């Protein structure tokens, strides 16, 4: 168990008549997790692991045991028009006892105030001590345009589908949200990600997409300096633009804003790996994995990449092999694992994996792929490219 109050926020159940409103209840859950992750005195399970329990009837005591936390927040959301009711209960999973149960009613335009009421009650119940900065962050937030909030939550859901068409659709929705409220920072963040993803996903070879992503991240940070997602987008964009020092600075500041944000911790480690400082990458990624103890392939990918840089190839293989069957078409995983196999001396396994990837991605080229990755050190880049070729990639 963590050495401080610990909690998992399970997905709030949509109790409305429209099943399509799941995006709203999911988005509200994510906001509560984000708000709690800004507090240094509490250990918060990341959304990926929490959302593994969506739609499942699992006793809170079992969830607490599986995730390694003491407390569970669960509940429901009912939305009728512009009225919202959040009904939640906080459970001590160790003792299997309810600590409190309450409901919070309000208008959609006051959704931030409702979120603050929920998190405030959690903080009080767990006796979490806030720093002066954290107290200042928890001052009452302004109201939000209901249509803007709704559109952003819909677009965020679309963004989870990693296809070019879904990104284009989400981009159009984010722009509609900004037409209604040009000062809503989360809309700029979402819009920025739709442009950024074009670069690493290979949908564009024009670095102008990264310039657009950086522009929107700066807009979001200017509007809301403590919005974690805004700084995460900025740091990620700087890294892929080759601005390693700027990326490190942004993510370091982010970790002062949201010290329990698993994505920020993992991406800090990812940045260190590509900045030729892999020895500093391992610890924050392992901390992120503890906050997100479900089978999170992306964090394991980050850790395996650090291990590869440190020539700890057997550990990289051990980190990635459990995901092979569950992610048969996730080619970044297979490329990273093939690299580790090859460097670990298991060349035949590497070539089998490379042949599988090349069959599905005949246009893949090691040179072009390696030149695009944000390595700071060119010797490291060359070794990466040459190893992929040795493994059997074109």
C-alpha positions in Angstrom: 0.0 0.0 0.0 1.2 3.6 -0.6 2.5 5.6 2.3 -0.2 8.2 2.0 -4.0 8.2 1.4 -4.8 6.3 -1.8 -7.8 6.1 -4.0 -9.2 4.8 -7.3 -12.1 6.7 -8.9 -14.2 4.1 -10.8 -16.1 5.2 -14.0 -19.3 7.0 -13.0 -22.3 5.1 -14.4 -24.5 6.9 -16.8 -28.0 6.8 -15.4 -29.6 8.9 -18.1 -32.0 7.5 -20.7 -29.6 8.1 -23.5 -26.8 5.5 -23.7 -24.9 7.8 -26.0 -24.3 10.1 -22.9 -21.6 7.7 -21.8 -19.0 10.2 -23.1 -20.3 12.7 -20.6 -20.1 10.4 -17.5 -16.7 9.1 -18.7 -15.4 12.7 -19.2 -16.6 13.7 -15.7 -14.8 10.8 -14.2 -11.6 11.7 -16.0 -11.9 15.3 -14.7 -12.2 14.1 -11.1 -9.2 11.9 -11.5 -7.2 14.8 -13.0 -8.2 17.1 -10.2 -7.1 14.6 -7.5 -3.9 13.9 -9.3 -2.8 17.5 -8.8 -2.6 16.9 -5.0 0.8 15.8 -3.7 -0.7 14.3 -0.5 -2.8 11.6 -2.2 -2.0 8.5 -4.3 -4.4 8.3 -7.3 -4.8 5.4 -9.7 -4.7 6.6 -13.3 -7.7 6.5 -15.5 -6.6 3.6 -17.7 -6.6 1.1 -14.9 -9.7 2.6 -13.3 -11.7 2.4 -16.5 -10.8 -1.3 -16.8 -13.7 -1.8 -14.3 -16.3 0.1 -16.5 -19.5 -1.9 -16.8 -18.3 -4.6 -14.3 -19.9 -5.5 -11.0 -16.8 -5.9 -8.8 -16.9 -5.3 -5.0 -15.0 -2.3 -3.9 -12.9 -4.4 -1.6 -11.7 -6.5 -4.6 -10.9 -3.4 -6.7 -8.9 -2.0 -3.8 -6.9 -5.2 -3.5 -6.3 -5.5 -7.2 -5.2 -1.9 -7.6 -3.3 -1.6 -4.3 -5.2 1.3 -2.8 -7.4 1.7 0.3 -10.2 3.8 -0.9 -12.7 3.6 -3.8 -14.9 6.4 -5.1 -17.9 5.1 -7.2 -21.2 6.5 -8.2 -23.6 7.6 -10.9 -24.4 10.5 -13.1 -27.8 11.5 -14.3 -28.2 14.3 -16.8 -31.5 15.7 -17.9 -31.1 18.6 -20.3 -28.9 21.1 -18.5 -29.4 19.6 -15.1 -26.8 17.2 -13.6 -26.9 15.0 -10.6 -23.8 13.2 -9.3 -24.4 10.5 -6.7 -21.2 9.1 -5.2 -19.9 7.1 -2.3 -16.5 6.7 -0.8 -15.6 3.2 0.4 -12.8 2.0 2.6 -11.9 -1.1 0.6 -9.6 -2.5 3.3 -12.4 -2.6 5.9 -15.2 -2.9 3.3 -17.1 0.0 4.9 -18.8 3.1 3.5 -17.2 6.3 4.7 -19.8 8.6 3.1 -22.5 8.8 0.4 -23.8 12.0 -1.0 -25.3 13.6 -4.1 -24.4 16.8 -5.8 -27.0 18.7 -8.0 -26.4 21.6 -10.3 -26.6 23.0 -13.8 -24.2 21.9 -16.5 -22.7 25.4 -16.7 -21.6 24.9 -13.1 -20.0 21.5 -13.7 -16.6 22.6 -12.4 -18.2 23.6 -9.1 -19.9 20.2 -8.8 -16.5 18.5 -9.5 -14.9 20.6 -6.8 -17.6 19.6 -4.3 -16.9 15.9 -5.0 -13.1 16.2 -4.7 -13.4 18.5 -1.7 -15.4 15.9 0.2 -12.8 13.2 -0.7 -10.0 15.4 0.5 -11.7 16.2 3.7 -12.6 12.5 4.4 -9.0 11.3 3.7 -7.5 14.2 5.7 -5.3 15.2 2.8 -3.0 18.1 3.7 -2.9 20.7 0.9 0.1 22.9 0.2 -0.4 26.6 -0.2 -0.2 26.3 -4.0 -2.8 23.5 -4.0 -5.2 25.5 -1.9 -4.8 28.4 -4.4 -5.5 26.0 -7.3 -8.7 24.8 -5.6 -10.4 28.2 -5.6 -13.8 28.3 -7.3 -13.5 28.0 -11.0 -15.6 29.9 -13.5 -18.7 28.5 -15.1 -18.4 26.9 -18.6 -20.6 27.2 -21.7 -22.6 24.0 -21.6 -22.5 23.4 -25.3 -18.7 23.9 -25.4 -18.2 21.4 -22.5 -20.4 18.9 -24.2 -18.7 19.2 -27.6 -15.2 18.8 -26.1 -16.2 15.6 -24.2 -17.7 14.2 -27.5 -14.5 15.1 -29.4 -12.3 13.6 -26.7 -14.1 10.3 -27.0 -13.5 10.3 -30.8 -9.8 11.0 -30.2 -9.4 7.6 -28.5 -10.0 6.0 -31.9 -6.5 6.2 -33.4 -7.6 6.7 -37.0 -7.1 9.6 -39.3 -10.8 10.0 -40.1 -11.7 10.1 -36.4 -9.1 12.7 -35.8 -10.5 14.9 -38.6 -14.0 14.5 -37.2 -12.8 15.4 -33.7 -10.9 18.4 -35.1 -14.1 19.8 -36.6 -15.9 19.4 -33.3 -13.2 21.1 -31.2 -13.4 24.0 -33.7 -17.1 24.2 -33.2 -16.5 24.3 -29.4 -14.1 27.2 -29.8 -16.5 29.1 -32.0 -18.8 29.1 -29.0 -16.1 29.8 -26.4 -12.7 30.9 -27.7 -11.3 31.0 -24.2 -11.9 27.3 -23.3 -8.4 25.8 -22.9 -9.4 22.0 -23.1 -10.7 22.6 -26.6 -7.3 24.0 -27.7 -5.6 20.9 -26.1 -7.8 18.5 -28.0 -7.4 20.4 -31.2 -3.6 20.4 -30.8 -3.5 16.6 -30.4 -5.4 16.1 -33.6 -2.6 17.9 -35.4 0.3 16.4 -33.4 -0.8 12.8 -34.0 -0.4 13.3 -37.7 3.4 13.2 -37.3 4.2 10.1 -35.2 1.3 8.2 -36.7 2.7 8.8 -40.2 -0.3 10.6 -41.6 1.8 13.6 -42.5 5.5 14.2 -43.5 5.1 18.0 -43.1 6.5 19.3 -39.8 4.0 22.1 -40.0 1.6 19.8 -38.2 3.9 20.0 -35.1 3.9 23.8 -35.4 0.1 23.8 -35.3 0.2 21.5 -32.3 2.6 23.8 -30.5 0.6 26.9 -31.3 -2.6 25.3 -29.7 -0.7 24.0 -26.7 0.6 27.5 -26.0 -2.9 29.0 -26.3 -4.1 26.4 -23.8 -1.3 27.0 -21.3 -1.9 30.8 -21.5 -5.5 30.3 -20.7 -5.1 27.7 -18.0 -1.5 27.3 -16.7 -2.5 24.5 -14.3 -4.3 22.3 -16.9 -2.0 19.2 -17.0 -3.1 18.1 -20.5 -2.0 21.5 -22.0 1.6 21.1 -20.7 1.7 17.5 -21.7 0.8 18.4 -25.3 3.5 21.2 -25.3 6.2 18.9 -23.9 5.4 16.1 -26.3 5.4 18.5 -29.2 8.8 20.1 -28.2 10.3 16.6 -28.0 9.2 15.5 -31.4 10.5 18.9 -32.8 13.9 18.0 -31.4 13.7 20.7 -28.7 14.8 18.3 -25.9 15.7 20.9 -23.3 12.4 22.7 -23.7 10.5 19.4 -23.5 12.3 18.5 -20.2 11.5 22.0 -18.7 7.8 21.8 -19.6 7.3 18.3 -18.2 9.3 19.1 -15.1 7.0 22.1 -14.5 4.0 19.8 -15.2 5.1 17.5 -12.4 5.0 20.3 -9.9 1.4 21.0 -11.1 0.2 17.4 -11.1 2.7 15.3 -9.1 0.5 12.2 -9.3 -0.2 12.4 -13.0 0.8 9.0 -14.4 1.0 10.2 -18.0 3.3 13.1 -17.0 5.6 10.8 -15.1 5.8 8.3 -17.9 6.3 10.9 -20.5 9.1 12.5 -18.4 10.8 9.1 -18.6 10.2 8.9 -22.3 11.7 12.3 -22.8 14.8 11.3 -20.8 15.2 8.2 -23.0 15.3 10.2 -26.2 17.5 12.9 -24.6 20.3 10.4 -24.1 19.6 10.3 -20.3 18.0 6.8 -20.1 19.3 6.1 -16.6 17.0 8.9 -15.4 14.0 7.4 -17.2 13.4 4.2 -15.4 12.3 5.4 -12.0 9.6 7.8 -13.1 8.1 5.3 -15.6 8.0 2.6 -12.9 6.2 5.1 -10.6 3.7 5.7 -13.4 3.2 2.0 -13.8 2.4 1.7 -10.1 -0.2 4.4 -10.5 -1.6 2.6 -13.5 -1.2 -1.1 -12.5 -3.4 -2.5 -15.3 -1.7 -3.9 -18.3 -0.7 -0.6 -19.8 1.2 -1.3 -23.0 2.3 2.3 -23.7 4.1 2.6 -20.3 5.7 -0.7 -20.8 6.9 0.4 -24.2 8.4 3.5 -22.7 10.2 1.4 -20.1 11.4 -1.1 -22.6 12.8 1.7 -24.8 14.8 2.9 -21.7 16.1 -0.6 -21.1 17.2 -0.9 -24.7 19.1 2.4 -24.4 20.8 1.1 -21.2 21.6 -2.2 -23.0 19.4 -4.1 -20.5 17.9 -6.1 -23.4 16.6 -9.1 -21.4 14.6 -6.8 -19.2 13.2 -5.0 -22.3 12.1 -8.4 -23.7 10.5 -9.4 -20.3 8.6 -6.1 -20.2 7.1 -6.5 -23.6 6.6 -10.2 -24.2 3.4 -10.4 -22.1 1.6 -8.1 -24.5 2.3 -10.0 -27.7 -0.9 -12.0 -27.9 -3.1 -9.1 -26.7 -1.8 -6.6 -29.2 -1.4 -8.6 -32.5 -1.6 -5.5 -34.7 0.2 -3.0 -32.5 3.3 -2.7 -34.7 5.3 -0.2 -32.5 5.3 -2.9 -29.8 6.6 -5.5 -32.3 9.3 -3.2 -33.6 10.6 -2.4 -30.1 10.5 -6.1 -29.1 12.3 -7.1 -32.3 15.0 -4.6 -31.5 15.4 -6.1 -28.0 15.4 -9.6 -29.4 18.1 -8.8 -31.9 20.3 -7.0 -29.3 19.8 -9.8 -26.8 21.2 -12.3 -29.4 17.8 -13.9 -30.3 18.1 -12.9 -33.9 15.7 -15.6 -35.2 12.9 -14.4 -33.0 13.6 -10.8 -34.1 13.4 -11.8 -37.8 10.1 -13.7 -37.3 8.6 -10.6 -35.7 10.0 -8.3 -38.4 8.6 -10.6 -41.2 5.2 -10.3 -39.5 5.3 -6.5 -39.4 6.6 -6.2 -43.0 3.8 -8.4 -44.2 1.2 -6.0 -42.8 3.2 -2.8 -43.4 5.1 -3.4 -46.6 5.9 0.3 -46.9 7.8 0.5 -43.7 11.4 1.6 -44.0 13.9 1.5 -41.1 15.8 4.6 -42.3 12.8 6.8 -42.7 11.2 5.7 -39.4 14.5 6.1 -37.5 15.1 9.6 -38.9 11.7 10.7 -37.7 12.1 9.5 -34.1 13.3 12.3 -31.7 16.7 10.9 -30.8 19.1 13.6 -29.5 22.2 11.5 -30.1 22.9 10.6 -33.8 25.0 7.6 -32.8 22.1 6.2 -30.9 19.8 6.8 -33.9 22.2 5.0 -36.2 22.5 2.1 -33.9 18.7 1.9 -33.7 18.3 2.0 -37.5 21.0 -0.6 -38.1 19.6 -3.0 -35.5 16.2 -2.8 -37.2 17.8 -3.7 -40.5 19.7 -6.6 -38.9 16.4 -7.8 -37.4 15.0 -8.0 -40.9 13.1 -4.7 -41.4 13.5 -3.1 -44.8 
